[in-house]
Amino acid sequence: MRLLLARHGESVWNAERRFQGSTDVALSARGRAQAEALGRGLRGYRVGAAYVSPFSRAVETAELALRGSGVPLTVVEELRELSLGTWEGCTVDEIRAQDGDPYVAWVRAPHDCPPPGGEPLPVVSVRVRAALDRIAAAHPRGDDVLVVAHGGVISVYAGHLLGCSYNDLWRLRVDNASLTVVRPPRLVSLNETAHLGRDLATAYLPRASLAARPSP
């Protein structure tokens, strides 16, 4: 079977570069367009089932991507995005303005330098892997199964499959409305975005650039 891991479309807070984590934030207009494009990207697959995070930005993405398909949605609580603690609701610039620039420290070493009150990455990994293992076991006949979740969720799972350190997590790029394909336990592709086209693709991720930069 194949797991088609899709990140939700752009949310209102994504557009504002505002941390959302476990806060339930709706899609932006661009995010809804991305979700519709994701639906076009799924036409090359035989999606027989779909699972989704409980947050509205993921549910709406799945609903738009699967509109008219008749594929039922199952909400899975464990697919929720990781909590970012006290950073939720703050912009990137606001966190960067704090003493020592804790944002850059988090990007370069998210396990060692988490947001205050944030959910530990090993805890996120355990719940996400348990959910995806359970989903995979429910579809033993080679189905294509769509899972619509979040950047942190997909990154943690992909990192597990690749054997990455938690501190290397943000070196993995997972754009809004991207597809990551897994044949458990093998990662087939990461961050497919061709279906978005030039107008809806994310042109630049500052976080990925900061993660790749060597520490001083």
Summary of the structure (lengths in Angstrom):
residues: 216
radius of gyration: 16.4
end to end distance: 43.8
largest distance: 53.2
contacts: 724
relative contact order: 0.21
helix: 45%
strand: 17%
